[in-house]
């Protein structure tokens, strides 16, 4: 991976941005996009857009005038402060889907009005537990955040109810191109769609291509930011980039969860929100570019922004490209940098195949 892209990725991952509070990473994303795209903007939902104009602009209102949409959500799971007790300890609720046992003993960074506030997640020590409580699963309601305050008044000078936070920890690079960080789900989706635009800028496609860093996917019970962004763009076709579970770790049943490996290339989803003709064009592009890939089945929902986009407007033909990810929804998720590069190349190759008036109706 080019050093500039890697530096951008590291900065993007280090920027705290839980669902609903994506301003920090979105600002970095838009700053990088300014040097790539023809148009960069944001909307009231927290989505960020970077558009590369195609070589052949369609007439206003013409068929397929929306061009291609690439979407990767920029939010991450996190925490939110809900109460300050008399001794200055903070209770919190998870933002997004946590395995709550992961939270025990973690360091946190709260995003307060006055700036970042560090703290730790506390739990009753095992030495002081009753025997019957020692084997119980930890729950967020039984944990607290300690920011070193001695009273409610002192804590309230630094934080307030509704402040979000994330688990603290820097990006770590391991051998064989492995990258470890919190928030890889799905800050890397936002990274990949912009990297695809960077590749396209060197050899423009026929149609306009817009990369979107969508907001609030992790709490997207009503579509998050993906649905309003899809309605805003009304694209001829959309491809969502997210992560999927790498099943190359001990104890996972491949017959049930599929065979997905770090370094094995992007994963293309079939079924559910994935338009069959979009899938076949993604496969054709991967084959032509000699990009390794795997297939994944989604007989019901995909659990990604694709679920919100393919039903927007009167329906938008949508594809889903996923990056293998180990240890999802933890502070130490892991991906392979080669998979990010391959995913970006695949998106660029797909966009170059899309022509004005492209027909994605399954027949």
Secondary structure as UniProt FT lines:
FT   HELIX           3..14
FT   TURN            19..20
FT   HELIX           23..33
FT   TURN            34..36
FT   STRAND          39..42
FT   TURN            44..45
FT   STRAND          48..52
FT   TURN            60..61
FT   TURN            63..66
FT   STRAND          68..73
FT   STRAND          78..84
FT   TURN            86..87
FT   STRAND          90..95
FT   HELIX           100..103
FT   TURN            104..105
FT   STRAND          107..112
FT   TURN            113..114
FT   STRAND          115..122
FT   HELIX           126..128
FT   HELIX           131..133
FT   TURN            134..135
FT   HELIX           140..142
FT   STRAND          144..146
FT   HELIX           152..156
FT   TURN            157..158
FT   TURN            161..162
FT   STRAND          164..167
FT   STRAND          172..174
FT   TURN            175..177
FT   STRAND          178..181
FT   TURN            182..183
FT   HELIX           184..201
FT   STRAND          209..214
FT   HELIX           217..219
FT   TURN            221..222
FT   HELIX           224..233
FT   STRAND          237..245
FT   TURN            250..251
FT   HELIX           254..257
FT   TURN            262..263
FT   STRAND          266..270
FT   TURN            272..273
FT   HELIX           276..288
FT   TURN            289..290
FT   STRAND          293..297
FT   HELIX           306..309
FT   TURN            310..311
FT   TURN            313..314
FT   STRAND          318..326
FT   TURN            331..332
FT   STRAND          333..336
FT   HELIX           337..353
FT   TURN            356..357
//
